Amino acid sequence: MSQSGERGKRTDRLVVLGGRGDARGPGQVWLVGAGPGDPELLTIKALKALQAAQVVVHDGLVSDEILDLAPAGARRISVAKRKSRHSYSQDEINRMLVAFALEGLNVVRLKGGDPFIFGRGGEELEACREAGVDCVIVPGVTAALAAGASAGAPLTPRGLAQAVTFVTGHAARVGEDGAGEPDLDWDSLARPNQTVVIYMGVSMATPIAARLIAAGRAGSTPALIVENASRADEGRVVTTLAGLPQAAAAITGPALLIVGEAMALAQALPLLQSGREGPSAEEPMVRRASLKLSGTTGRATIQQVGLSLSSPRSTLRSPSGPPLPLRGKGKGAAR
Ligand code: SAH
């Protein structure tokens, strides 16, 4: 996808991909999805764009391993949100991208996951359009897809989920008690046989679970939390909707909350223990959700009970290893 403005008379995109070394002519902004973390989940197009970058403007979710794929001479600018130092506002980022491109530079705006899934990529595209700067969007693997893949839990398995919905748990409304909570369509999210993936929802796990249960979703609905999906420090907790708040309390990194009958298929992976207050790696940490389905969809009957994990994390899988086999009914070994 490309947007050309008045200055956008370029026909040389392939030349840009091949790595133009100077800064003549109009520059261009590449809005690139860096995927969830594992560099092997970059697209070939994202890799080519990075290799041809003169400036890389990236946010905090992008790993050094991926940034190192840009030429050594490319200027790197982090616009990650920081507690102690100045954080760039979205407006400042927009202006920065446009200014570099107007200087004739090939700018890669590198964003975690996909630029158009809760990434404010649309605002950056709009700023380029308004300034007449050519902007190319390179989609990326969004965190939800990586989380389902590594947990071995399809987001829409036949018979268990007819739909998957991505929502933001970012607080959008402040209640009477001054506490924020997401402003979501709880009635629709509470319907059974759908998977709900909540981005930016860890700190809101308590009101999210309470609202979904109040709207009619069973507290026993399987739920999964995936932290650092696809990264070496990935951790996964299999729980239930009612258990989400307690499970979320042990999470410290970027994580997704996933709720739905399909999460009964998910495989847990202990969280890394460093600096956490969560359960010790030596203790049983998660208990697989119990689920019996019948009737409404008629296709699946799943019962998974009482599987506890006690293995030290160091003996467990590497997230970049082969995909986990999907299991059918009954017990299976956690990894
Ligand atoms: N554009 C990104 C999402 C940005 S919003 C994408 O498509 O994935 C930021 C939120 O995404 C985080 O708060 C977290 O909920 C989720 N997230 C991003 N990377 C993640 C990862 N590797 N593992 C788990 N969740 C992740």
Residues whose N, C-alpha, C, O or C-beta is under 5 A from the ligand:
A	BS01	SAH	P36 G37 G112 G113 D114 P115 I117 F118 G119 V141 T142 A143 I198 Y199 M200 G201 V226 E227 N228 A229 P254 A255 L256
